[in-house]
């Protein structure tokens, strides 16, 4: 997480760093990271592919790579599932960083794929 020093005293900045890092790696977050491989193995890829053949799917992804192989995995999933993938120049929270673009693309997608 980026921690900004602007507007803070050195003491406030140090305290903010301690709280941010403590809260960022709480028990829930650690558990989620540890179970990622297990959850990924549970994905029924054939079921998703079958759904994608009958239900239009719009998939948003980030151009950044928080984990090694992440972008490649997104592209492979989009290709395998025959879904539209829109890559955004954002961090992890794409819905916060590009909400207007996501809303616009979603509206166009609905008009073009679902209201015909």
DOMI-546478 format. One record per atom (N, C-alpha, C): residue number from 0; atom name; x, y, z. Coordinates in steps of 0.05 Angstrom, whole numbers, always signed. Layout:
N
    nr   atom       c1       c2       c3
   NUM     CA        X        Y        Z
...
//
This chain:
116
    nr   atom       c1       c2       c3
     0      N      +17      -24       +0
     0     CA       +0       +0       +0
     0      C      +18      +25       +0
     1      N      +11      +44      -17
     1     CA      +26      +69      -15
     1      C      +17      +85       +9
     2      N      +36      +95      +24
     2     CA      +30     +111      +47
     2      C      +41     +139      +42
     3      N      +24     +159      +42
     3     CA      +32     +186      +36
     3      C      +38     +202      +61
     4      N      +59     +217      +60
     4     CA      +69     +233      +83
     4      C      +57     +261      +83
     5      N      +45     +269      +61
     5     CA      +35     +296      +58
     5      C      +15     +303      +79
     6      N      +19     +325      +93
     6     CA       +0     +335     +113
     6      C       +3     +322     +140
     7      N      +21     +304     +143
     7     CA      +25     +289     +168
     7      C      +51     +297     +181
     8      N      +52     +298     +208
     8     CA      +77     +301     +222
     8      C      +92     +275     +219
     9      N     +118     +275     +226
     9     CA     +133     +250     +225
     9      C     +122     +229     +243
    10      N     +113     +238     +267
    10     CA     +101     +219     +286
    10      C      +75     +207     +275
    11      N      +58     +223     +263
    11     CA      +33     +214     +251
    11      C      +39     +194     +228
    12      N      +59     +201     +212
    12     CA      +66     +184     +189
    12      C      +76     +157     +199
    13      N      +93     +157     +219
    13     CA     +102     +131     +230
    13      C      +79     +115     +241
    14      N      +61     +128     +255
    14     CA      +38     +114     +266
    14      C      +20     +103     +244
    15      N      +16     +118     +223
    15     CA       +0     +109     +200
    15      C      +13      +85     +187
    16      N      +39      +85     +184
    16     CA      +53      +62     +172
    16      C      +48      +37     +189
    17      N      +51      +39     +215
    17     CA      +47      +16     +233
    17      C      +18       +6     +231
    18      N       -1      +23     +232
    18     CA      -29      +14     +230
    18      C      -36       +2     +203
    19      N      -26      +15     +182
    19     CA      -32       +5     +155
    19      C      -20      -23     +150
    20      N       +5      -27     +158
    20     CA      +17      -53     +154
    20      C       +5      -74     +172
    21      N       -2      -66     +196
    21     CA      -15      -85     +214
    21      C      -43      -94     +203
    22      N      -58      -75     +194
    22     CA      -85      -81     +184
    22      C      -84      -95     +156
    23      N      -64      -89     +141
    23     CA      -62     -101     +114
    23      C      -57     -131     +115
    24      N      -44     -140     +135
    24     CA      -38     -168     +137
    24      C      -51     -180     +162
    25      N      -77     -175     +165
    25     CA      -91     -187     +188
    25      C      -97     -216     +182
    26      N     -108     -230     +201
    26     CA     -113     -259     +199
    26      C     -130     -266     +175
    27      N     -150     -250     +169
    27     CA     -168     -255     +146
    27      C     -152     -254     +120
    28      N     -136     -233     +117
    28     CA     -120     -230      +93
    28      C     -100     -253      +89
    29      N      -87     -260     +110
    29     CA      -67     -282     +109
    29      C      -81     -308     +101
    30      N     -104     -313     +113
    30     CA     -120     -337     +107
    30      C     -128     -337      +77
    31      N     -137     -314      +67
    31     CA     -145     -313      +39
    31      C     -122     -319      +21
    32      N      -99     -308      +26
    32     CA      -76     -312       +9
    32      C      -68     -342      +10
    33      N      -68     -354      +34
    33     CA      -60     -382      +37
    33      C      -79     -401      +23
    34      N     -104     -393      +19
    34     CA     -124     -411       +7
    34      C     -128     -406      -23
    35      N     -113     -388      -35
    35     CA     -117     -381      -63
    35      C     -114     -405      -81
    36      N      -93     -421      -77
    36     CA      -88     -444      -95
    36      C     -111     -464      -93
    37      N     -120     -469      -68
    37     CA     -142     -488      -64
    37      C     -168     -478      -78
    38      N     -173     -453      -75
    38     CA     -197     -441      -88
    38      C     -195     -442     -118
    39      N     -172     -436     -128
    39     CA     -168     -436     -157
    39      C     -173     -465     -168
    40      N     -164     -485     -154
    40     CA     -168     -513     -162
    40      C     -197     -521     -163
    41      N     -214     -507     -148
    41     CA     -243     -513     -147
    41      C     -259     -502     -170
    42      N     -247     -485     -186
    42     CA     -261     -472     -208
    42      C     -268     -494     -229
    43      N     -293     -496     -235
    43     CA     -302     -514     -256
    43      C     -300     -500     -283
    44      N     -277     -502     -295
    44     CA     -272     -487     -320
    44      C     -291     -496     -342
    45      N     -298     -521     -343
    45     CA     -316     -529     -365
    45      C     -344     -516     -361
    46      N     -353     -514     -336
    46     CA     -379     -501     -331
    46      C     -378     -472     -339
    47      N     -356     -459     -334
    47     CA     -354     -431     -342
    47      C     -354     -429     -372
    48      N     -339     -446     -385
    48     CA     -338     -446     -414
    48      C     -366     -451     -426
    49      N     -381     -469     -415
    49     CA     -408     -475     -424
    49      C     -426     -451     -420
    50      N     -424     -438     -397
    50     CA     -440     -414     -392
    50      C     -432     -391     -412
    51      N     -407     -388     -417
    51     CA     -397     -367     -435
    51      C     -408     -371     -463
    52      N     -413     -396     -471
    52     CA     -424     -400     -497
    52      C     -453     -392     -500
    53      N     -467     -390     -477
    53     CA     -495     -382     -477
    53      C     -501     -355     -465
    54      N     -484     -346     -448
    54     CA     -488     -321     -434
    54      C     -465     -302     -440
    55      N     -470     -279     -451
    55     CA     -447     -261     -456
    55      C     -435     -252     -430
    56      N     -408     -252     -429
    56     CA     -394     -244     -405
    56      C     -374     -222     -412
    57      N     -374     -202     -395
    57     CA     -354     -180     -398
    57      C     -335     -182     -374
    58      N     -310     -182     -380
    58     CA     -289     -187     -360
    58      C     -270     -163     -360
    59      N     -267     -150     -337
    59     CA     -248     -128     -335
    59      C     -223     -137     -320
    60      N     -200     -129     -330
    60     CA     -175     -136     -317
    60      C     -156     -112     -317
    61      N     -136     -115     -301
    61     CA     -116      -93     -299
    61      C      -92      -99     -316
    62      N      -80      -78     -327
    62     CA      -55      -81     -342
    62      C      -31      -86     -324
    63      N      -34      -81     -298
    63     CA      -13      -85     -279
    63      C      -12     -114     -271
    64      N      +10     -123     -261
    64     CA      +13     -151     -253
    64      C      +21     -153     -224
    65      N       +1     -155     -206
    65     CA       +7     -157     -178
    65      C      +20     -183     -170
    66      N      +15     -204     -185
    66     CA      +27     -230     -180
    66      C      +38     -240     -206
    67      N      +60     -254     -205
    67     CA      +73     -265     -229
    67      C      +53     -282     -245
    68      N      +50     -276     -270
    68     CA      +32     -292     -288
    68      C       +3     -284     -287
    69      N       -4     -263     -272
    69     CA      -32     -255     -269
    69      C      -44     -246     -296
    70      N      -30     -228     -311
    70     CA      -40     -219     -336
    70      C      -44     -242     -356
    71      N      -24     -259     -357
    71     CA      -26     -282     -375
    71      C      -50     -300     -367
    72      N      -54     -304     -342
    72     CA      -77     -320     -333
    72      C     -104     -307     -341
    73      N     -106     -281     -338
    73     CA     -130     -267     -346
    73      C     -135     -271     -376
    74      N     -115     -267     -392
    74     CA     -118     -270     -421
    74      C     -124     -298     -429
    75      N     -112     -318     -416
    75     CA     -118     -346     -422
    75      C     -147     -352     -415
    76      N     -156     -343     -392
    76     CA     -184     -348     -384
    76      C     -203     -335     -403
    77      N     -198     -311     -411
    77     CA     -216     -297     -430
    77      C     -217     -312     -457
    78      N     -194     -322     -466
    78     CA     -193     -337     -491
    78      C     -208     -363     -488
    79      N     -202     -378     -467
    79     CA     -214     -404     -463
    79      C     -244     -402     -460
    80      N     -254     -381     -446
    80     CA     -282     -379     -440
    80      C     -296     -362     -461
    81      N     -282     -352     -481
    81     CA     -294     -336     -503
    81      C     -309     -312     -492
    82      N     -296     -297     -474
    82     CA     -309     -274     -463
    82      C     -294     -248     -471
    83      N     -308     -226     -470
    83     CA     -295     -200     -476
    83      C     -278     -192     -452
    84      N     -253     -186     -457
    84     CA     -235     -176     -436
    84      C     -227     -148     -443
    85      N     -232     -130     -424
    85     CA     -224     -102     -426
    85      C     -202      -98     -405
    86      N     -178      -92     -415
    86     CA     -155      -87     -397
    86      C     -154      -57     -391
    87      N     -152      -51     -365
    87     CA     -151      -24     -356
    87      C     -124      -17     -343
    88      N     -115       +7     -347
    88     CA      -90      +15     -335
    88      C      -95      +24     -306
    89      N      -99       +5     -289
    89     CA     -105      +10     -261
    89      C      -91       -9     -243
    90      N      -94       -5     -217
    90     CA      -84      -23     -198
    90      C     -105      -44     -192
    91      N     -104      -55     -168
    91     CA     -122      -77     -160
    91      C     -152      -69     -158
    92      N     -157      -44     -150
    92     CA     -184      -35     -146
    92      C     -195      -21     -171
    93      N     -197      -36     -193
    93     CA     -205      -24     -218
    93      C     -232      -10     -217
    94      N     -250      -20     -201
    94     CA     -277       -9     -199
    94      C     -276      +18     -186
    95      N     -256      +24     -169
    95     CA     -254      +51     -157
    95      C     -239      +69     -176
    96      N     -218      +59     -189
    96     CA     -201      +76     -205
    96      C     -213      +83     -233
    97      N     -230      +65     -243
    97     CA     -241      +69     -270
    97      C     -271      +65     -271
    98      N     -285      +74     -250
    98     CA     -314      +69     -248
    98      C     -330      +80     -272
    99      N     -323     +104     -281
    99     CA     -338     +115     -303
    99      C     -334      +99     -329
   100      N     -310      +91     -334
   100     CA     -304      +75     -358
   100      C     -318      +48     -356
   101      N     -317      +35     -333
   101     CA     -330       +9     -329
   101      C     -360      +12     -334
   102      N     -372      +33     -323
   102     CA     -401      +37     -326
   102      C     -407      +41     -356
   103      N     -391      +57     -370
   103     CA     -396      +62     -398
   103      C     -393      +36     -415
   104      N     -372      +21     -410
   104     CA     -367       -4     -425
   104      C     -389      -24     -419
   105      N     -398      -25     -394
   105     CA     -419      -44     -386
   105      C     -445      -37     -400
   106      N     -451      -11     -401
   106     CA     -475       -3     -414
   106      C     -474      -10     -444
   107      N     -452       -5     -457
   107     CA     -449      -12     -485
   107      C     -451      -42     -489
   108      N     -439      -57     -471
   108     CA     -440      -86     -473
   108      C     -469      -96     -471
   109      N     -484      -85     -452
   109     CA     -512      -93     -448
   109      C     -528      -87     -473
   110      N     -525      -63     -484
   110     CA     -540      -55     -508
   110      C     -532      -73     -532
   111      N     -507      -79     -535
   111     CA     -497      -94     -558
   111      C     -502     -124     -556
   112      N     -502     -135     -532
   112     CA     -504     -164     -529
   112      C     -531     -174     -517
   113      N     -544     -158     -501
   113     CA     -567     -168     -487
   113      C     -593     -155     -496
   114      N     -592     -132     -509
   114     CA     -617     -119     -517
   114      C     -622     -120     -547
   115      N     -611     -140     -560
   115     CA     -615     -142     -589
   115      C     -639     -158     -596
//
